[in-house]
């Protein structure tokens, strides 16, 4: 039972103020998330357009603001640290790239692109043996992902329909045990695989969107 009307008014006022504060925090949090998402997408577009310097700037900002940011396309998860490491690799900032990619793998040890680019970074800095193994593991992870998605979701958009990515992975993995193994070609081919897989994410998303629109119009 309230001792006085004034006490009740005071408590009610505090509750309203708390609710307003929580609402404001939610709004600000939502705005920050939208800003991080927009900044990330700008970085991704820059990376895919061959402008890694600009991409590094965007991804660094996202990593500072939201270090746990993860981009999800067609169930494939790739954190901002992987993207940052990839962009740093493309700008030949290998020490920074290694740090970012190792951090990405500490957050998600099953990230094949982080492992692939960590391997490439190691190969560029003289650790060819470990680098080759990391690239190999990353390629196998990407191959397995494509196979898994096509096997478990046969009625959705098909991944790598021309087998370009998987064929290149097979050739690169086969080259590792070859007596004529050429590390420079291996590095170039692995980089191609990473780029094409990223492009494939958008292609699959677009195919599914078109399929959805066709089904809706029937």
CORCOR-V177786 format. One record per run of one state. SS is the DSSP state (H for helix, E for strand, - for the rest). FROM is the first residue (numbers start at 1). LEN is the number of residues. Records with the same first field share a line. If there is no record, write none. Layout:
BEGIN
SS=FROM-LEN / FROM-LEN
END
This chain:
BEGIN
-=1-4 / 49-3 / 66-4 / 74-2 / 91-3 / 108-4 / 125-3 / 153-11 / 177-6 / 218-1
H=5-44 / 52-14 / 80-11 / 94-14 / 112-13 / 128-25 / 164-13 / 183-35
E=70-4 / 76-4
END
